[in-house]
Amino acid sequence: MTEIKLAGQSPWIVKSVRNNWVTIVIFVALLVALAIFVPTFYQPANLLNVARQSSIVGVVAIGMTFVILTGGIDLSVGSTLALSGVTMAMLINQGMVAGVAILIALLVGVGVGIINGFIVADLKIQPFIATLATMVAITGVALRVTSGGPQPFDNAGEIFNFLGSGNVLGLPGPFLVFLIVSVIAILALRYLAFGRYLYAIGGSPEAARLTGVPTRRTLFIAYAISGLAAALAGVMTASRLGVGAPTAGGLANLDAITAVVIGGTSLMGGIGGAVGTVFGALLLAVLSNLMNLLGISPFDQQTVKGAVIVLAVLLAMQATRKRTSGRRDKRNRSEKNSDPSSK
Amino acid sequence: MPRLEVRGLSKSFLGANALQDVSFKIMPGEVLALIGENGAGKSTLIRILSGAHRPDAGEVLIDGDKVDISGPRDAENLGIATVYQELSLFPELSVAENLVFGAFPGRGIIDWRAAKREAGEFLTSLDVEIDVTKRVRDLSIAEKQMLEIAKALYRRAQIVILDEPTAVLGGEDVDHLLALVQGLAKHGVSVIFVSHRLNEVFGLADNYVVLKDGRLTGTGPISQTNHDDLVSKMVGREFARSERAVNKTVGDVVLEVENLSVDGVLNSISLTVRAGEVLGIAGLRGAGRTELARAIYGVDPITAGVVRIKGLAVANGSPLKTIRAGLGLVPEERKTQGIFIAMSTAANIPMVKMLKRGLHTIHPAEERKLAETYKTKLSIKVTNLAAAVASLSGGNQQKVVLAKWLDAGVDVLILDEPTRGIDIGAKQEIYQLIRELCNQGLAIIVISSELPEVLALSNRILVLHHGDAVAELDGQTATEEQIMLHAVGGSRK
């Protein structure tokens, strides 16, 4: 039974690589193709640029992963990102200390998440609709407090440099933030009971109810985490630009969902994780960088990106199906149906 | 000439005979009662007649002609309509729309006025009083069923199969439905009526057919039989006493249920289970077995009554409260309710303990060790403990469910259909496990629709009928006939 022992004892890093092999294979293949066809990609300045580009969507996507694991979705992350950037900019302009302003901006994100959690868990409104509503409403709030105008602020401080455009230890600050957030998320999903509950609620809601999983609390926390991550991305965006813009959210919600899904997390919930999301975000950044280097027009880039999403998800679905082959085991099902005692 | 005749019908699934050499016929205007235990082969027979299954051998004749029913469409064209319990109506459409669906009046563009008029006239001709403009979701279950039957007749069905139509109905609704069936027969429609309630059968049917383990064990005019005769044909064998093995040394009362009621489902049920004892709960579908388990466990709200575990009341608690009080439930639907199907075996096992003790962190190394322990202890056949539990067979999944509860520690364990869909080998292992747990002093409730299972495991057997506890039998001396007689309501005519 050595084989079993091996499977049981392989380090979990190896296991997560195995679970995300599709994303990783595409990613590595892309890197190899780049080395051959677009060597300029590997110039250090360009690599750092890619890392920086992946960061903001990456942070949002990591937060989104928690929500999607429960079988939900968070469309409000883009407007939360904008509101938190605006909040920070305006507080600083009123003379508040940077650290405190950032903290309050982050709490704004947590607040939006708690509202989402309330609508989903207590009012029992579908997550898509719930967060669509908060998306629209939060954008309204951001436009109201700024009267629609961008809020420039002085981003000369050390902390804004780190969160925005600066480098630390030779790496872009935002990328370090992305990495730190990713590590925390990966560890939380692996070592906290809360992480287990996310998978339980998303994969087997009925079993979760019957076993007494604290569904309500878990949903609240998941949406709060998504809001917090979006707010952090908002602070990072504003720090880089020196502006808190009510329209900064753009399509961050769709980009984040794309990264999560490319990373192999099922939109049905219960399957996936943060490791895949990290690679999903990197893959998206590499892809758009590559198309820039190749001089593909921004219009065509959209089309290519769409095709890549379909392809990646198709492959990820194949891998997932193999891994949980029994989940939709038709044989088991028909066996049960034809068993006359089930009638 | 018979309207429908089947000759030598046989069907097997994966080597198990679901139907063996069954023959019978039904005349125009006849009501034929189809009777049998759960698993006797009634469903298979119905599915063959409705085109869902192809028989392995035998033939079906309609009006003397051999026919081939290879799909639901064929069945409809041949005038065979089946009304299942899970109705096939569109809840968001109106009564009229449902009735004429697929046979719309008008050319290309539907003439809704004509549809409504036709629907109304048609229902009136059947003495069914339902407003045709009502949406189906707003109808009562009885009305839906009558509409379903009307829909079959609207499509000129000559043979109507009713699959336990009254199981979900109460008092007056049953009478309405039975009157409708009698009306159909008067109009020359042949009706195959599947029911567990023998009292109804005697009032309604002309002839009967009894199936047992896929074979025909009796047929004839209903006027020449009685309750006891039918029950013995349904059960048909004496259960070997030697297969019964129960713990003789029982301890104190652990679980006490007093006058437990759930509106419309359970009527004032009381029971006790002692440490080291198995209480079997038997009853037919719709008798309230699963509902009783769920009410005790605290998932569904109860309207009256008390549940005490080791003397402490936990009534109307949440599942987590009852779990913390020492109760465990192995639910009926294993794949959706029992296990976390997308999670690994190793992750599944500690779930209940985590929740019960409110633990916040996970220790993967310990989880793996724990899984290894239970893999050996319960001989769970699994090659990779880190793979999704979905890849395990039904029996091994059920062992994972048991491992969850054993790991958490329980005083009372309720098992709802513990061996459904599980192969015979694994079944015996599960029985063995239940006996061991019992010997270790657990109080156990086993709910099962398989009477041999109930008899093999139980110290005492509680029989439910239509939400009432109608009898409590000694597990050592009870027979399948006795249980069935109480379960069909025969003990209180």
Interface residues (C-beta under 8 A of the other chain):
Chain A: E3 I4 A7 G8 Q9 W12 K15 R190 Y191 L192 A193 F194 G195 R196 Y199 A200 G202 G203 S204 E206 A207 A208 R209 L210 T211 G212 V213 P214 G270 I271 R323 T324 S325 G326 R327 D329 N332 E335 K336 S338 D339 P340 S341 S342 K343
Chain B: F13 L14 A18 N38 G39 A40 G41 K42 S43 T44 H53 D163 G214 Y297 V299 S318 P319 L320 I323 L329 P331 E333 K335 T336 Q337 G338 I339 F340 I341 A342 M343 A347 M351 V352 M354 L355 K356 L359 H360 T361 I362 H363 P364 R368 E372 T383 N384 L385 A386 A387 A388 A390 S391 L392 G394 K404 R420 G421 S449 E450
